[in-house]
Amino acid sequence: MLRSFSCVKNESIESFLHSKAILQEVEDRARTTLIVDDDTGDIVGYYTLKIESFMFTDASGKNRKRLAGNKDATNFNCILIAKIGRSDKYKGKVSGDEILNAALYSCSRIKFMTATKIVCVEYIDEPRLMEFYERNGFIYFQRNGNGLNISFIKI
């Protein structure tokens, strides 16, 4: 079933699902949810969630307060949408927004059980990705030490 997923545009999204998602499940490091086409059994898309702690690098005092409750905080905990992707086969049929909304719904259930209300995404510094996340309510707040942008949304 996993081999039905193909994402040529972003090889890391495809290779994660094919070779790392199951291991992360077994090791209790992350949970991956598959979105499956009921008619064909093919994977439409997926998302991977985990609880993560981030250090503030260059976030403003205002954003530190919003995320950690303290303008002098050095780190905060969140639900991280670690991976999210759509199969090439479903481009034009299922939007990235729909897959992101499914992930955010799962995050809202996690919030209900754990009171973790901040959801973050990390992504490469590419305008189309920043626009995608901003269009869906995420707010950019810093570049991490790994060179990735990080944005958040409160749920």
C-alpha positions as CSV (number, residue, x, y, z in Angstrom):
1,M,0.0,0.0,0.0
2,L,2.8,2.5,0.9
3,R,4.2,2.1,-2.6
4,S,1.1,3.6,-4.1
5,F,2.3,6.9,-2.8
6,S,4.5,9.0,-5.1
7,C,5.7,12.5,-4.7
8,V,8.2,13.3,-7.4
9,K,8.3,17.0,-6.6
10,N,9.5,16.4,-3.0
11,E,11.5,13.2,-2.7
12,S,11.9,13.5,1.0
13,I,8.1,13.3,1.5
14,E,8.0,10.1,-0.6
15,S,11.1,8.5,1.0
16,F,9.9,9.2,4.5
17,L,6.7,7.4,4.0
18,H,8.3,4.5,2.2
19,S,11.3,4.0,4.6
20,K,11.0,5.9,7.9
21,A,7.3,6.2,8.9
22,I,6.9,2.7,10.1
23,L,10.1,2.8,12.1
24,Q,9.1,6.1,13.8
25,E,5.7,4.4,14.7
26,V,7.4,1.4,16.2
27,E,9.9,3.6,18.2
28,D,7.0,5.8,19.4
29,R,8.7,8.9,18.0
30,A,5.8,10.0,15.7
31,R,2.4,9.0,14.4
32,T,1.7,9.0,10.7
33,T,-1.9,9.1,9.4
34,L,-2.7,7.9,5.9
35,I,-5.5,9.4,3.9
36,V,-6.7,6.6,1.6
37,D,-9.0,6.6,-1.5
38,D,-11.9,4.3,-0.5
39,D,-12.4,3.3,-4.1
40,T,-8.9,2.3,-5.1
41,G,-7.1,1.8,-1.8
42,D,-4.4,4.1,-2.9
43,I,-2.8,6.6,-0.5
44,V,-4.1,10.1,-1.3
45,G,-1.8,11.8,1.2
46,Y,-0.5,11.6,4.7
47,Y,0.7,13.6,7.7
48,T,3.0,12.8,10.6
49,L,2.6,14.4,14.0
50,K,4.8,14.5,17.0
51,I,5.3,16.4,20.2
52,E,8.3,18.7,19.9
53,S,10.2,21.2,22.0
54,F,11.8,24.1,20.1
55,M,14.4,26.6,21.3
56,F,13.7,30.2,20.5
57,T,16.5,31.5,18.2
58,D,15.4,34.9,16.9
59,A,11.7,35.1,17.9
60,S,10.4,38.4,19.3
61,G,9.3,38.8,22.9
62,K,5.8,39.1,21.6
63,N,6.0,35.7,19.9
64,R,7.7,34.1,22.9
65,K,4.8,35.3,25.0
66,R,2.3,34.0,22.5
67,L,3.9,30.6,22.3
68,A,5.3,30.0,25.8
69,G,3.4,32.4,27.9
70,N,6.6,34.3,28.9
71,K,8.5,36.9,26.8
72,D,11.8,35.7,28.3
73,A,11.2,32.0,27.6
74,T,14.0,30.0,25.9
75,N,11.9,27.2,24.5
76,F,8.3,25.9,24.1
77,N,6.4,22.7,23.4
78,C,4.1,22.1,20.5
79,I,2.5,19.6,18.2
80,L,4.7,19.4,15.1
81,I,3.3,18.5,11.7
82,A,6.6,16.9,10.9
83,K,5.6,15.7,7.4
84,I,2.7,16.3,5.1
85,G,2.2,15.3,1.6
86,R,-0.1,14.5,-1.3
87,S,0.4,11.8,-3.9
88,D,1.1,13.1,-7.4
89,K,-1.9,10.9,-8.6
90,Y,-4.3,13.1,-6.6
91,K,-3.0,16.6,-7.6
92,G,-6.0,18.6,-8.8
93,K,-8.3,16.2,-7.0
94,V,-7.4,16.7,-3.4
95,S,-5.9,20.0,-2.2
96,G,-3.0,20.4,0.2
97,D,-5.4,22.5,2.3
98,E,-7.6,19.5,2.7
99,I,-4.8,17.3,4.0
100,L,-3.6,20.1,6.3
101,N,-7.1,20.5,7.7
102,A,-7.2,16.8,8.4
103,A,-3.9,17.1,10.3
104,L,-5.2,20.2,12.2
105,Y,-8.3,18.2,13.2
106,S,-6.1,15.5,14.6
107,C,-4.1,18.2,16.4
108,S,-7.4,19.6,17.9
109,R,-8.1,16.1,19.4
110,I,-4.6,16.0,20.8
111,K,-5.2,19.5,22.3
112,F,-8.4,18.2,24.0
113,M,-6.4,15.4,25.7
114,T,-3.1,17.2,26.5
115,A,-3.9,21.0,26.5
116,T,-1.1,21.4,23.9
117,K,-2.5,24.3,21.8
118,I,0.4,25.3,19.6
119,V,0.9,23.6,16.3
120,C,4.1,24.2,14.3
121,V,5.4,23.4,10.9
122,E,9.0,23.5,9.7
123,Y,9.7,24.1,6.0
124,I,12.4,25.1,3.6
125,D,12.6,28.8,2.8
126,E,10.4,28.7,-0.3
127,P,7.8,31.4,-1.1
128,R,5.1,28.9,-2.2
129,L,5.4,27.0,1.1
130,M,5.3,30.1,3.2
131,E,2.2,31.3,1.3
132,F,0.5,27.9,1.7
133,Y,0.9,28.0,5.5
134,E,0.0,31.7,5.9
135,R,-3.1,31.1,3.8
136,N,-4.0,28.4,6.3
137,G,-3.6,30.7,9.3
138,F,0.0,29.9,10.3
139,I,2.3,32.8,11.4
140,Y,6.0,32.7,10.6
141,F,8.2,33.5,13.7
142,Q,11.8,32.3,13.2
143,R,14.3,30.3,11.3
144,N,15.6,27.4,13.3
145,G,19.3,26.4,13.7
146,N,18.7,23.7,11.0
147,G,18.0,26.5,8.5
148,L,14.2,25.7,8.2
149,N,11.5,28.3,8.7
150,I,9.1,27.6,11.5
151,S,5.5,28.9,11.6
152,F,2.8,28.3,14.2
153,I,-1.0,28.4,14.7
154,K,-2.9,28.3,17.9
155,I,-5.8,25.8,17.9
